Amino acid sequence: MDLGLTGKRALVPGSTKGILRHVVEQLVDEGCDVAICSRSPETVARALRELSGGRGNVFGRACDVLDKDDYESWIGEMAEAMGGVDIFIAGVSAGGGDDSEKNWWKNFEVDVLSTVRGCEAVVPQMQQAGGGAITLVGTTASLETFGTPQAYNALKGSLLVYGKQLSQSVGRDKIRVNSVSPGPIYFEGGVWAMLKDTMARWFEKTLREHPQGRMGTPEEVASCIVFLSSPVASWVSGTNMVVDGGFTKRVQF
Ligand SMILES: NC(=O)c1ccc[n+]([C@@H]2O[C@H](COP(=O)([O-])OP(=O)(O)OC[C@H]3O[C@@H](n4cnc5c(N)ncnc54)[C@H](OP(=O)(O)O)[C@@H]3O)[C@@H](O)[C@H]2O)c1
């Protein structure tokens, strides 16, 4: 299937590893130009080298989305380099952790505010381009009780509300807004690889509770994000796609 992504221009912050790195690889394979960042200049330089020579072009520089001014500059620079923005994939996260006030502020600033700032910056770009697609990355930890009460679960959930309501307000501009909520995803260097070592019993319990007896791969989530962000999903907006291999137990009406 041709996803219709050739020549499209995508912003994917926080994308040198994990799910979003695979999103970038798949978008480039489809002929999309893509802008990447992470906080580490070395990691971004390595990713740019590894991703060069594909069907699409890759742009990027180091940027911490916590830094409002620098993040907005990064968006402006990348949009200029690519000649506009058609796709925005927002999934930078401060991750889960202790339920401390410090974590609530960090998750609010990284997960929520950076997403809102990004959307506010790209919507005018997409209006100019005649349409676009925004895909937010949530988590199944917002959909059902998972672990302890914590900022990550609650504030990722707030993005589902934001994404839905944004989809209503920008629909007339032919901009679609969707969310993807992954279940546990395993990759070397990722959070579940770390939990396998530091919280082995929790890791094993999670695996035991999974009907497929394994965790997902970053590629499996990336394919769904790429599909939803592509013109092939032209009639999908305001939805939350759960990508968990059947991990969550609720009925999704
Ligand atoms: N992995 C899972 O099991 C899972 C499950 C459900 C949902 N998710 C969601 O999926 C998304 C991706 O998670 P992931 O586990 O694949 O990857 P990840 O380990 O969260 O890392 C993703 C990328 O984000 C960059 N990054 C982190 N903080 C940043 C910041 N402040 N500014 C700019 N870049 C930053 C990292 O590079 P640097 O560290 O070099 O900056 C890295 O390239 C997140 O929204 C996460 O909540 C993941």
The ligand as an SDF file (V2000), in Angstrom:
LIG
                    3D

 48 52  0  0  0  0  0  0  0  0999 V2000
    8.6040    2.2730   25.9500 N   0  0  0  0  0  0  0  0  0  0  0  0
    7.3760    1.9630   26.3590 C   0  0  0  0  0  0  0  0  0  0  0  0
    7.1170    0.8740   26.8930 O   0  0  0  0  0  0  0  0  0  0  0  0
    6.2480    2.9420   26.1680 C   0  0  0  0  0  0  0  0  0  0  0  0
    4.9430    2.5390   26.4870 C   0  0  0  0  0  0  0  0  0  0  0  0
    3.8900    3.4240   26.3500 C   0  0  0  0  0  0  0  0  0  0  0  0
    4.1340    4.6910   25.8710 C   0  0  0  0  0  0  0  0  0  0  0  0
    5.4100    5.0750   25.5550 N   0  0  0  0  0  0  0  0  0  0  0  0
    5.6060    6.4400   25.0660 C   0  0  0  0  0  0  0  0  0  0  0  0
    6.2480    6.4130   23.8010 O   0  0  0  0  0  0  0  0  0  0  0  0
    7.0610    7.5900   23.6560 C   0  0  0  0  0  0  0  0  0  0  0  0
    8.4830    7.1880   23.3000 C   0  0  0  0  0  0  0  0  0  0  0  0
    9.0010    6.4010   24.3510 O   0  0  0  0  0  0  0  0  0  0  0  0
   10.2210    5.3710   24.1310 P   0  0  0  0  0  0  0  0  0  0  0  0
   10.2040    4.4880   25.3370 O   0  0  0  0  0  0  0  0  0  0  0  0
   10.1300    4.7710   22.7940 O   0  0  0  0  0  0  0  0  0  0  0  0
   11.5470    6.2740   24.0990 O   0  0  0  0  0  0  0  0  0  0  0  0
   12.3010    7.0770   25.2680 P   0  0  0  0  0  0  0  0  0  0  0  0
   13.2020    6.1610   26.0050 O   0  0  0  0  0  0  0  0  0  0  0  0
   11.2820    7.8520   26.0590 O   0  0  0  0  0  0  0  0  0  0  0  0
   13.2520    8.0990   24.4340 O   0  0  0  0  0  0  0  0  0  0  0  0
   12.7740    8.7800   23.3230 C   0  0  0  0  0  0  0  0  0  0  0  0
   13.6510    9.9120   22.8810 C   0  0  0  0  0  0  0  0  0  0  0  0
   13.3110   11.1280   23.5600 O   0  0  0  0  0  0  0  0  0  0  0  0
   14.4940   11.9260   23.7280 C   0  0  0  0  0  0  0  0  0  0  0  0
   14.2140   12.8900   24.8000 N   0  0  0  0  0  0  0  0  0  0  0  0
   13.9430   12.6310   26.1060 C   0  0  0  0  0  0  0  0  0  0  0  0
   13.7060   13.7800   26.7700 N   0  0  0  0  0  0  0  0  0  0  0  0
   13.8390   14.7900   25.8660 C   0  0  0  0  0  0  0  0  0  0  0  0
   13.7170   16.2070   25.9410 C   0  0  0  0  0  0  0  0  0  0  0  0
   13.4170   16.8020   27.1080 N   0  0  0  0  0  0  0  0  0  0  0  0
   13.8890   16.9400   24.8210 N   0  0  0  0  0  0  0  0  0  0  0  0
   14.1930   16.3430   23.6420 C   0  0  0  0  0  0  0  0  0  0  0  0
   14.3280   15.0060   23.5050 N   0  0  0  0  0  0  0  0  0  0  0  0
   14.1540   14.2400   24.6120 C   0  0  0  0  0  0  0  0  0  0  0  0
   15.5510   10.8710   24.0240 C   0  0  0  0  0  0  0  0  0  0  0  0
   16.8900   11.3150   23.7550 O   0  0  0  0  0  0  0  0  0  0  0  0
   17.8180   12.0580   24.8560 P   0  0  0  0  0  0  0  0  0  0  0  0
   17.6900   11.2900   26.1300 O   0  0  0  0  0  0  0  0  0  0  0  0
   19.1850   12.0100   24.2480 O   0  0  0  0  0  0  0  0  0  0  0  0
   17.3060   13.4590   24.9700 O   0  0  0  0  0  0  0  0  0  0  0  0
   15.1590    9.7780   23.0110 C   0  0  0  0  0  0  0  0  0  0  0  0
   15.7030   10.0610   21.7510 O   0  0  0  0  0  0  0  0  0  0  0  0
    6.9420    8.3500   24.9880 C   0  0  0  0  0  0  0  0  0  0  0  0
    5.9210    9.3060   24.8740 O   0  0  0  0  0  0  0  0  0  0  0  0
    6.5120    7.2720   25.9650 C   0  0  0  0  0  0  0  0  0  0  0  0
    5.7940    7.7790   27.0760 O   0  0  0  0  0  0  0  0  0  0  0  0
    6.4690    4.2380   25.6860 C   0  0  0  0  0  0  0  0  0  0  0  0
  1  2  1  0
  2  3  2  0
  2  4  1  0
  4  5  1  0
  4 48  2  0
  5  6  2  0
  6  7  1  0
  7  8  2  0
  8  9  1  0
  8 48  1  0
  9 10  1  0
  9 46  1  0
 10 11  1  0
 11 12  1  0
 11 44  1  0
 12 13  1  0
 13 14  1  0
 14 15  2  0
 14 16  1  0
 14 17  1  0
 17 18  1  0
 18 19  2  0
 18 20  1  0
 18 21  1  0
 21 22  1  0
 22 23  1  0
 23 24  1  0
 23 42  1  0
 24 25  1  0
 25 26  1  0
 25 36  1  0
 26 27  1  0
 26 35  1  0
 27 28  2  0
 28 29  1  0
 29 30  1  0
 29 35  2  0
 30 31  1  0
 30 32  2  0
 32 33  1  0
 33 34  2  0
 34 35  1  0
 36 37  1  0
 36 42  1  0
 37 38  1  0
 38 39  2  0
 38 40  1  0
 38 41  1  0
 42 43  1  0
 44 45  1  0
 44 46  1  0
 46 47  1  0
M  CHG  2   8   1  16  -1
M  END
$$$$
